[in-house]
């Protein structure tokens, strides 16, 4: 989904009057009139991780408005420094439905040509996935390199857990590895796995419990195949593609698959991807 930032015209520095506008087709497909509220996982800005928006209202289900409005979104937009924006130029974001009543903003939307399977033009096209910017460094998905930043993005995209660095919070000596952690609600700080440099950890994404039913895993593998063929147009089938799969490509495919899938993910028991 592509969501558009919204403001009532005041641009209050405290965050009131801000929200996100949802397209009518996305509202009708991903939202239910019986819901009172929805949860929105937010990346990037310190102190922001979750917003709760009220959706059981006539304006959201009417023909014109369709805004998700709450001060949490306002504080996040301001903290991310995308608000206030120039007149008539609100920022856009790539969002995904991840579980029942929970959505996740994967990053800012910056239109590009997308990723196309070059064997059959138009057969598989991932414009929203190619156009999403990393919420931690603002690099486009198709240009992101192996790094701890990419590890953070994958961890956030899969679990929505708040990501912190060692400098942001006091950490015990035994939790200094990598200096990047996510906050688990019961287990405290957990090191973010080095997905983008370790193939075993990267493949753990593919067998993650959240990729059930198998249709979701098939979508992930189809997305991975499309990305590989887009980068290597002479490759035709999986035996050849396997030689070109690297940990960073798997990581990027995980984000791309979530950005282009229409089926909410099941929650993993412990919130990790391994």
C-alpha positions in Angstrom: 0.0 0.0 0.0 1.1 3.6 -0.6 -0.1 5.9 2.2 0.0 9.7 2.1 0.8 12.0 5.0 -2.0 14.3 5.9 -2.4 17.5 8.0 -5.5 19.6 8.9 -3.6 22.8 7.9 -2.3 23.8 11.3 1.1 21.9 11.3 1.1 21.9 15.1 4.7 21.3 16.4 3.2 19.1 19.2 1.9 16.6 16.6 -1.8 17.2 16.7 -3.7 17.4 13.5 -1.5 15.0 11.6 -2.3 11.6 10.1 -2.1 9.3 7.1 -4.5 9.1 4.2 -5.4 5.6 2.9 -6.5 5.0 -0.7 -10.1 3.8 -1.0 -9.2 0.5 -2.6 -6.7 -0.3 0.2 -9.2 0.7 2.9 -11.9 -1.6 1.5 -9.4 -4.5 1.0 -7.3 -4.3 4.2 -9.6 -2.7 6.8 -12.8 -4.0 8.4 -15.8 -1.8 9.5 -16.1 -3.8 12.7 -12.7 -2.6 14.0 -12.5 0.2 16.6 -8.8 0.9 16.3 -5.8 -0.3 14.4 -2.1 -0.4 15.4 0.6 1.1 13.2 4.3 0.1 13.7 6.5 3.1 13.1 10.2 3.0 12.1 13.1 5.2 12.6 12.5 8.2 14.9 13.7 7.7 18.5 10.9 7.1 21.0 8.4 6.2 18.3 7.4 2.6 17.7 3.6 2.3 17.7 0.6 4.5 16.9 -3.0 3.6 17.6 -5.6 5.2 15.3 -9.4 5.1 15.6 -11.1 3.8 12.5 -14.7 3.3 13.6 -15.9 6.7 12.3 -18.0 7.9 9.4 -15.2 10.1 8.0 -12.8 7.1 7.6 -15.5 5.0 5.8 -16.9 7.9 3.8 -16.1 8.6 0.1 -13.6 11.5 0.7 -11.6 11.5 3.9 -10.2 8.0 4.9 -7.5 9.5 7.2 -5.9 7.7 10.1 -5.4 10.5 12.7 -3.6 10.4 16.0 -0.9 12.3 17.8 1.5 9.4 17.7 1.6 9.7 13.9 2.1 13.4 14.2 5.1 13.0 16.6 6.6 10.3 14.3 6.2 12.5 11.2 7.8 15.4 13.0 10.5 13.3 14.6 11.4 11.8 11.2 11.7 15.3 9.8 9.3 14.8 6.9 6.8 17.2 8.5 6.0 19.9 8.0 6.2 19.5 4.2 5.9 22.0 1.3 2.4 23.0 0.3 0.6 20.3 -1.7 3.7 17.9 -1.5 3.0 15.5 1.4 5.4 12.6 1.7 4.2 9.1 0.9 5.0 5.8 2.6 5.0 2.1 1.7 2.9 0.2 4.2 1.9 -3.4 4.7 -0.8 -5.3 6.6 1.2 -7.6 8.9 -1.3 -9.1 11.3 -5.0 -8.6 12.2 -5.5 -4.9 12.9 -1.7 -4.2 12.7 0.0 -2.4 9.9 3.7 -1.5 9.4 5.2 1.5 7.6 8.3 0.0 5.8 9.8 3.3 4.7 9.3 6.4 2.7 8.0 6.1 -0.9 10.3 7.5 -3.6 9.0 6.6 -7.1 11.4 4.6 -9.3 11.1 2.4 -12.3 10.5 -0.7 -10.1 11.8 -4.2 -10.5 10.6 -6.2 -13.5 11.2 -9.8 -14.4 12.9 -9.2 -17.8 11.9 -12.6 -19.2 8.3 -11.5 -19.5 7.8 -7.8 -19.3 5.0 -7.0 -16.9 4.7 -10.6 -15.6 6.2 -9.6 -12.2 6.6 -6.0 -11.3 7.4 -4.6 -7.9 7.2 -0.8 -8.1 6.4 -0.2 -4.4 9.1 -2.5 -3.2 11.8 -0.9 -5.5 10.6 2.5 -4.4 10.8 2.2 -0.6 13.6 4.0 1.2 15.3 2.4 4.2 13.8 4.1 7.4 17.2 4.1 9.0 19.4 5.6 6.3 17.0 6.6 3.4 18.8 4.4 0.9 16.5 2.9 -1.8 15.8 -0.8 -1.5 17.4 -1.6 -4.9 20.6 0.3 -3.9 21.0 -0.9 -0.3 24.2 -2.8 0.5 25.1 -5.3 3.1 25.4 -3.6 6.4 24.1 -3.5 10.0 21.6 -0.9 8.7 20.2 -3.5 6.3 20.0 -6.0 9.2 18.1 -3.5 11.2 15.6 -2.9 8.3 15.0 -6.6 7.9 14.5 -7.1 11.6 12.0 -4.2 11.8 10.2 -5.3 8.6 9.7 -8.8 10.0 8.9 -8.1 13.6 8.2 -4.4 14.1 10.2 -4.4 17.3 11.8 -1.1 18.3 15.4 -1.0 17.1 18.1 0.6 19.3 21.8 1.0 19.4 24.1 0.5 22.4 24.6 4.2 22.7 20.8 4.8 23.1 20.4 2.7 26.2 22.7 1.3 28.9 23.4 -2.4 28.0 25.1 -5.1 30.0 28.6 -6.1 29.0 27.4 -9.4 27.6 25.1 -7.6 25.2 27.7 -5.6 23.4 27.9 -7.7 20.2 27.1 -5.7 17.2 25.8 -2.7 19.2 22.4 -3.1 17.5 19.4 -4.6 19.3 15.7 -5.0 19.2 13.5 -4.7 22.3 11.5 -7.9 23.0 8.6 -7.3 25.4 9.5 -10.3 27.6 13.2 -11.1 26.9 14.6 -7.6 26.9 17.4 -6.6 24.5 18.2 -9.1 21.8 21.1 -8.6 19.3 19.8 -8.1 15.7 21.1 -11.1 13.7 23.7 -10.3 11.0 21.3 -11.3 8.2 23.1 -9.4 5.3 26.5 -11.1 5.8 25.6 -14.6 7.0 23.9 -16.9 4.5 22.6 -19.2 7.3 20.9 -16.3 9.0 19.6 -14.9 5.8 18.0 -18.3 4.8 16.5 -18.4 8.3 14.2 -15.7 7.0 12.8 -18.0 4.4 11.9 -20.7 6.9 10.5 -18.2 9.4 7.2 -19.3 11.0 5.5 -16.1 9.8 5.8 -17.4 6.2 3.0 -19.9 6.7 0.8 -20.8 4.9 3.0 -21.9 2.1 1.4 -19.4 -0.3 3.2 -16.7 1.6 6.5 -18.5 1.2 5.8 -19.0 -2.5 5.3 -15.2 -2.8 8.6 -14.6 -1.1 10.4 -17.0 -3.4 8.7 -15.5 -6.5 9.8 -12.0 -5.3 13.4 -13.3 -4.8 13.3 -14.8 -8.3 12.0 -11.5 -9.8 14.7 -9.5 -8.1 17.4 -11.8 -9.3 16.2 -11.9 -12.9 15.9 -8.1 -12.8 19.6 -7.9 -11.8 20.8 -10.8 -14.0 18.6 -10.7 -17.2 20.4 -13.7 -18.8 19.5 -16.1 -16.0 16.4 -18.1 -16.7 15.7 -20.7 -14.0 16.4 -21.6 -10.4 19.6 -23.7 -10.8 21.3 -20.7 -12.5 19.7 -18.2 -10.1 21.0 -20.1 -7.0 24.6 -19.3 -8.0 23.8 -15.6 -7.7 21.9 -15.5 -4.5 23.6 -13.7 -1.7 22.6 -12.8 1.9 21.9 -9.1 1.0 19.6 -10.1 -1.9 17.6 -12.4 0.4 17.3 -9.6 2.9 16.0 -7.2 0.3 13.6 -9.8 -1.1 12.2 -10.2 2.5 11.3 -6.5 2.6 10.0 -6.5 -1.0 7.8 -9.5 -0.4 6.2 -7.9 2.6 5.7 -4.6 0.7 3.9 -6.4 -2.2 1.9 -9.2 -0.4 -1.8 -8.8 0.3 -2.0 -11.4 3.0 -1.3 -10.4 6.6 1.6 -12.3 8.2 1.0 -14.6 11.2 2.8 -13.5 14.4 5.9 -15.4 15.3 6.0 -16.7 18.9 9.1 -14.8 19.9 9.2 -12.0 17.4 12.4 -13.1 15.8 13.1 -14.2 12.3 15.3 -17.2 13.2 
